[in-house]
Amino acid sequence: MKNKSKSFFWGLVAGSGALVTEVFLLVIFSIFNFPEEKISFSVSQPKINWLIISALIEEFFKLIIIFKAARLFSRGKELIANSFLVGVGFATLEIISVAKNYFSEIAVAPEEVAGLFIIHGATAILMGCFFLWSKEKVKVKYIFLSFLTATYFHLIYNLTVWAKGEILGNFLFFLFLVFLTIISVGNFLFTQKLAS
């Protein structure tokens, strides 16, 4: 149980690091590109490049925590559960920051809460799977592949959420959540079998 709470805590740390980095980059970007305008943390009309940057930043911080912390105190299939808890901690911090309106002017709908838990939990499980498959010697290719795969899924998630206001966007968002849930459960079951 101690390692589970550590993993959740480290997820909060990863979320904090990503959030501070994103806010810092947004402020710097705003100062240099729109010096006369008031800085706004509204995400109602994000630019496509910001969706890519935020996915890269968030997955990078999760990768660092899973690689440097969760992997060190996890044995075998525990890594998958601990990676998932890193993702849940990360999602919790993101949900709290959005719900409290610290960094945005949007309200959090239940499907957005579910989506954040699913995307961060699933990408964290994915990273844990790559590290579990690499056994004791973690190779650079596994680190790189886990980062690219998680970032890819996160970017698809960001794009579907961004387009959610349209009928096609709602449909894509639903399909994406179903697809990601199926992949997450499949990865978890496959890894359980692999680790035992």
C-alpha positions as CSV (number, residue, x, y, z in Angstrom):
1,M,0.0,0.0,0.0
2,K,2.9,2.3,0.7
3,N,4.2,2.1,-2.8
4,K,0.7,2.8,-4.2
5,S,0.4,6.1,-2.2
6,K,4.0,6.9,-3.3
7,S,3.0,6.4,-6.9
8,F,-0.1,8.6,-6.6
9,F,2.0,11.3,-4.9
10,W,4.6,11.1,-7.7
11,G,1.8,11.6,-10.1
12,L,0.8,14.8,-8.4
13,V,4.5,15.9,-8.6
14,A,4.6,15.1,-12.3
15,G,1.3,17.0,-12.8
16,S,2.7,20.0,-10.9
17,G,5.8,20.1,-13.0
18,A,3.9,19.8,-16.2
19,L,1.4,22.5,-15.2
20,V,4.1,25.0,-14.1
21,T,6.0,24.3,-17.3
22,E,2.9,24.9,-19.5
23,V,2.0,28.1,-17.7
24,F,5.6,29.4,-17.9
25,L,5.7,28.6,-21.7
26,L,2.3,30.2,-22.2
27,V,3.3,33.4,-20.4
28,I,6.6,33.6,-22.4
29,F,4.7,32.9,-25.6
30,S,2.1,35.6,-24.8
31,I,4.7,38.2,-23.8
32,F,6.7,37.8,-27.0
33,N,3.7,37.4,-29.4
34,F,1.0,39.6,-27.9
35,P,2.8,42.2,-25.7
36,E,-0.1,44.6,-25.6
37,E,-2.8,42.0,-24.6
38,K,-3.6,40.7,-21.2
39,I,-2.4,37.2,-20.6
40,S,-5.3,34.7,-20.6
41,F,-5.3,31.1,-19.6
42,S,-8.5,30.4,-21.6
43,V,-8.4,27.2,-23.5
44,S,-11.5,27.8,-25.5
45,Q,-9.7,28.3,-28.8
46,P,-6.3,26.5,-28.5
47,K,-3.9,26.6,-31.3
48,I,-2.9,23.2,-32.8
49,N,0.7,23.8,-31.8
50,W,-0.3,24.3,-28.2
51,L,-2.2,21.0,-28.2
52,I,1.0,19.3,-29.4
53,I,3.3,21.1,-26.9
54,S,1.0,20.3,-24.0
55,A,0.8,16.6,-24.9
56,L,4.7,16.5,-25.2
57,I,5.1,18.3,-21.8
58,E,2.6,16.2,-19.9
59,E,3.9,12.9,-21.2
60,F,7.5,13.9,-20.7
61,F,6.8,14.6,-17.0
62,K,4.9,11.3,-16.5
63,L,7.7,9.4,-18.3
64,I,10.4,10.9,-16.0
65,I,8.4,10.0,-12.9
66,I,7.6,6.4,-14.0
67,F,11.2,5.9,-15.2
68,K,12.9,7.5,-12.2
69,A,10.5,6.7,-9.3
70,A,7.8,4.1,-9.9
71,R,10.1,1.7,-11.7
72,L,12.5,1.7,-8.8
73,F,10.1,0.6,-6.1
74,S,8.0,-1.7,-8.3
75,R,8.5,-5.4,-9.0
76,G,7.1,-7.1,-12.0
77,K,3.4,-6.4,-12.5
78,E,3.4,-3.9,-9.6
79,L,4.9,-1.5,-12.2
80,I,1.7,-1.5,-14.1
81,A,-0.5,-0.7,-11.1
82,N,2.0,1.9,-9.9
83,S,2.3,3.5,-13.3
84,F,-1.5,3.7,-13.4
85,L,-1.5,5.5,-10.1
86,V,1.0,8.0,-11.4
87,G,-1.4,8.7,-14.2
88,V,-4.3,9.0,-11.7
89,G,-2.4,11.4,-9.5
90,F,-1.5,13.4,-12.6
91,A,-5.1,13.5,-13.7
92,T,-6.3,14.5,-10.2
93,L,-4.1,17.5,-10.2
94,E,-5.2,18.5,-13.7
95,I,-8.9,18.2,-12.7
96,I,-8.4,20.2,-9.5
97,S,-6.6,23.0,-11.4
98,V,-9.3,23.2,-14.1
99,A,-12.3,22.8,-11.7
100,K,-11.0,25.6,-9.4
101,N,-10.7,27.8,-12.5
102,Y,-7.1,28.6,-11.7
103,F,-5.9,28.3,-15.3
104,S,-9.0,28.3,-17.4
105,E,-12.5,29.7,-17.7
106,I,-14.2,26.4,-18.4
107,A,-16.3,24.2,-16.2
108,V,-15.5,20.5,-15.9
109,A,-18.1,18.2,-17.3
110,P,-18.3,14.5,-16.0
111,E,-17.1,13.2,-19.4
112,E,-14.1,15.5,-19.2
113,V,-13.2,14.2,-15.8
114,A,-13.5,10.6,-17.1
115,G,-11.5,11.5,-20.1
116,L,-8.7,12.9,-18.1
117,F,-8.5,9.9,-15.8
118,I,-8.6,7.6,-18.8
119,I,-6.0,9.3,-20.9
120,H,-3.5,9.9,-18.1
121,G,-4.1,6.4,-16.6
122,A,-3.9,4.7,-20.0
123,T,-0.7,6.5,-21.2
124,A,0.9,5.8,-17.8
125,I,0.0,2.1,-18.1
126,L,1.4,2.1,-21.6
127,M,4.7,3.5,-20.4
128,G,4.8,1.0,-17.5
129,C,4.2,-1.8,-20.1
130,F,7.2,-0.7,-22.2
131,F,9.4,-0.7,-19.1
132,L,8.1,-4.1,-18.0
133,W,8.8,-5.5,-21.5
134,S,12.3,-4.2,-21.4
135,K,13.0,-6.3,-18.3
136,E,15.9,-5.2,-16.1
137,K,17.9,-3.3,-18.8
138,V,15.8,-0.4,-20.0
139,K,16.9,0.5,-23.4
140,V,16.7,4.0,-25.0
141,K,14.4,2.6,-27.7
142,Y,11.8,1.5,-25.1
143,I,12.0,4.9,-23.4
144,F,11.6,6.7,-26.8
145,L,8.8,4.4,-28.0
146,S,6.9,4.7,-24.8
147,F,7.1,8.5,-24.9
148,L,6.1,8.7,-28.6
149,T,3.2,6.2,-28.2
150,A,1.9,8.0,-25.1
151,T,2.3,11.4,-26.7
152,Y,0.5,10.2,-29.9
153,F,-2.5,9.0,-27.9
154,H,-2.5,12.1,-25.8
155,L,-2.5,14.3,-28.9
156,I,-5.4,12.4,-30.4
157,Y,-7.2,12.9,-27.1
158,N,-6.5,16.6,-27.2
159,L,-7.7,16.9,-30.8
160,T,-10.9,15.1,-30.1
161,V,-11.6,17.2,-27.0
162,W,-10.9,20.3,-29.0
163,A,-13.4,19.3,-31.7
164,K,-15.9,18.1,-29.2
165,G,-18.3,21.0,-29.8
166,E,-19.2,19.5,-33.2
167,I,-21.3,16.4,-33.7
168,L,-18.3,14.7,-35.4
169,G,-16.1,15.8,-32.4
170,N,-18.6,14.3,-29.9
171,F,-18.6,11.0,-31.8
172,L,-14.8,11.0,-32.1
173,F,-14.5,11.7,-28.4
174,F,-16.7,8.8,-27.5
175,L,-14.9,6.5,-29.9
176,F,-11.6,7.6,-28.6
177,L,-12.6,6.9,-25.0
178,V,-13.9,3.5,-25.9
179,F,-10.8,2.7,-27.9
180,L,-8.5,3.9,-25.2
181,T,-10.3,1.9,-22.5
182,I,-10.1,-1.3,-24.6
183,I,-6.4,-0.8,-25.2
184,S,-5.8,-0.1,-21.5
185,V,-7.7,-3.2,-20.3
186,G,-6.0,-5.3,-23.0
187,N,-2.5,-4.0,-22.0
188,F,-3.2,-4.6,-18.4
189,L,-4.4,-8.2,-19.0
190,F,-1.5,-8.9,-21.4
191,T,1.0,-7.5,-18.9
192,Q,-0.5,-9.5,-16.0
193,K,0.0,-12.6,-18.1
194,L,3.5,-11.6,-19.1
195,A,4.6,-10.7,-15.6
196,S,3.3,-13.9,-13.9
